[in-house]
Amino acid sequence: MGWNRNDGKQYQGKSFKVLVSSNELLEIEDYIDHFLRTRGYELSKANRDKISARLKSLPDRHHHALSELDHWLDTQFSG
């Protein structure tokens, strides 16, 4: 799952993890792929870059809850 970290497609924004449950965290690269997959978008560099660009405006935190982050991104791309 996730990006091949050797192919230069690493997330270049703020460093944080996504809290899936009380004992499970996702690396941000894996979360971006999860978001694209669950929304029916292609797992492409262009789509990953769009999500990465939006994530740069997130408030600084060490962790973000999956559901909150999903909702926030959904509102960023609505309309």
Phi and psi in degrees as GROMACS dihedral restraints (atoms count N, CA, C in turn):
[ dihedral_restraints ]
;  ai    aj    ak    al  type     phi  dphi    fc
    3     4     5     6     1    96.1    20    10
    4     5     6     7     1  -176.8    20    10
    6     7     8     9     1   -79.4    20    10
    7     8     9    10     1   148.7    20    10
    9    10    11    12     1   -75.7    20    10
   10    11    12    13     1   107.4    20    10
   12    13    14    15     1   -67.5    20    10
   13    14    15    16     1    -6.7    20    10
   15    16    17    18     1   -92.9    20    10
   16    17    18    19     1    -5.2    20    10
   18    19    20    21     1   -98.7    20    10
   19    20    21    22     1     8.9    20    10
   21    22    23    24     1    79.1    20    10
   22    23    24    25     1    11.5    20    10
   24    25    26    27     1   -99.2    20    10
   25    26    27    28     1    31.3    20    10
   27    28    29    30     1   -76.0    20    10
   28    29    30    31     1   149.3    20    10
   30    31    32    33     1   -63.7    20    10
   31    32    33    34     1   133.3    20    10
   33    34    35    36     1  -112.7    20    10
   34    35    36    37     1    11.3    20    10
   36    37    38    39     1   -95.9    20    10
   37    38    39    40     1  -151.8    20    10
   39    40    41    42     1   -59.1    20    10
   40    41    42    43     1   145.7    20    10
   42    43    44    45     1   -95.1    20    10
   43    44    45    46     1   119.4    20    10
   45    46    47    48     1  -159.5    20    10
   46    47    48    49     1   168.6    20    10
   48    49    50    51     1  -116.9    20    10
   49    50    51    52     1   157.7    20    10
   51    52    53    54     1  -105.9    20    10
   52    53    54    55     1   123.7    20    10
   54    55    56    57     1   -83.2    20    10
   55    56    57    58     1   109.5    20    10
   57    58    59    60     1   -86.4    20    10
   58    59    60    61     1   -41.7    20    10
   60    61    62    63     1  -150.8    20    10
   61    62    63    64     1  -177.9    20    10
   63    64    65    66     1   -62.6    20    10
   64    65    66    67     1   -18.5    20    10
   66    67    68    69     1  -131.5    20    10
   67    68    69    70     1    17.0    20    10
   69    70    71    72     1  -133.0    20    10
   70    71    72    73     1   126.4    20    10
   72    73    74    75     1  -120.7    20    10
   73    74    75    76     1   146.0    20    10
   75    76    77    78     1  -109.7    20    10
   76    77    78    79     1   140.3    20    10
   78    79    80    81     1   -66.8    20    10
   79    80    81    82     1   152.8    20    10
   81    82    83    84     1   -61.4    20    10
   82    83    84    85     1   -36.7    20    10
   84    85    86    87     1   -60.6    20    10
   85    86    87    88     1   -41.4    20    10
   87    88    89    90     1   -68.4    20    10
   88    89    90    91     1   -37.4    20    10
   90    91    92    93     1   -63.5    20    10
   91    92    93    94     1   -43.5    20    10
   93    94    95    96     1   -58.4    20    10
   94    95    96    97     1   -44.8    20    10
   96    97    98    99     1   -63.5    20    10
   97    98    99   100     1   -41.1    20    10
   99   100   101   102     1   -58.7    20    10
  100   101   102   103     1   -47.4    20    10
  102   103   104   105     1   -60.6    20    10
  103   104   105   106     1   -47.7    20    10
  105   106   107   108     1   -61.8    20    10
  106   107   108   109     1   -45.2    20    10
  108   109   110   111     1   -62.0    20    10
  109   110   111   112     1   -46.8    20    10
  111   112   113   114     1   -72.3    20    10
  112   113   114   115     1   -17.1    20    10
  114   115   116   117     1   -99.6    20    10
  115   116   117   118     1     0.0    20    10
  117   118   119   120     1    80.4    20    10
  118   119   120   121     1    19.4    20    10
  120   121   122   123     1   -92.4    20    10
  121   122   123   124     1   153.2    20    10
  123   124   125   126     1   -67.4    20    10
  124   125   126   127     1   142.7    20    10
  126   127   128   129     1   -84.7    20    10
  127   128   129   130     1    78.0    20    10
  129   130   131   132     1  -117.0    20    10
  130   131   132   133     1   162.0    20    10
  132   133   134   135     1   -59.5    20    10
  133   134   135   136     1   -42.0    20    10
  135   136   137   138     1   -61.1    20    10
  136   137   138   139     1   -44.9    20    10
  138   139   140   141     1   -68.2    20    10
  139   140   141   142     1   -39.7    20    10
  141   142   143   144     1   -62.3    20    10
  142   143   144   145     1   -40.0    20    10
  144   145   146   147     1   -64.6    20    10
  145   146   147   148     1   -38.0    20    10
  147   148   149   150     1   -62.2    20    10
  148   149   150   151     1   -45.9    20    10
  150   151   152   153     1   -65.5    20    10
  151   152   153   154     1   -43.9    20    10
  153   154   155   156     1   -58.3    20    10
  154   155   156   157     1   -42.0    20    10
  156   157   158   159     1   -63.0    20    10
  157   158   159   160     1   -41.1    20    10
  159   160   161   162     1   -66.7    20    10
  160   161   162   163     1   -37.7    20    10
  162   163   164   165     1   -66.0    20    10
  163   164   165   166     1   -19.2    20    10
  165   166   167   168     1   -64.7    20    10
  166   167   168   169     1   -22.1    20    10
  168   169   170   171     1   -96.0    20    10
  169   170   171   172     1     7.7    20    10
  171   172   173   174     1   -68.4    20    10
  172   173   174   175     1   147.6    20    10
  174   175   176   177     1   -61.5    20    10
  175   176   177   178     1   146.1    20    10
  177   178   179   180     1   -71.1    20    10
  178   179   180   181     1   123.6    20    10
  180   181   182   183     1  -151.8    20    10
  181   182   183   184     1   158.9    20    10
  183   184   185   186     1   -75.9    20    10
  184   185   186   187     1   -31.1    20    10
  186   187   188   189     1  -138.4    20    10
  187   188   189   190     1   148.6    20    10
  189   190   191   192     1  -128.6    20    10
  190   191   192   193     1   136.8    20    10
  192   193   194   195     1   -70.5    20    10
  193   194   195   196     1   140.0    20    10
  195   196   197   198     1   -54.4    20    10
  196   197   198   199     1   -50.1    20    10
  198   199   200   201     1   -64.1    20    10
  199   200   201   202     1   -39.8    20    10
  201   202   203   204     1   -66.7    20    10
  202   203   204   205     1   -42.0    20    10
  204   205   206   207     1   -67.2    20    10
  205   206   207   208     1   -41.5    20    10
  207   208   209   210     1   -57.4    20    10
  208   209   210   211     1   -48.7    20    10
  210   211   212   213     1   -61.4    20    10
  211   212   213   214     1   -46.0    20    10
  213   214   215   216     1   -59.8    20    10
  214   215   216   217     1   -46.9    20    10
  216   217   218   219     1   -66.1    20    10
  217   218   219   220     1   -38.8    20    10
  219   220   221   222     1   -57.7    20    10
  220   221   222   223     1   -41.9    20    10
  222   223   224   225     1   -70.0    20    10
  223   224   225   226     1   -28.9    20    10
  225   226   227   228     1   -67.4    20    10
  226   227   228   229     1   -31.4    20    10
  228   229   230   231     1  -104.7    20    10
  229   230   231   232     1     2.3    20    10
  231   232   233   234     1   -82.2    20    10
  232   233   234   235     1   151.8    20    10
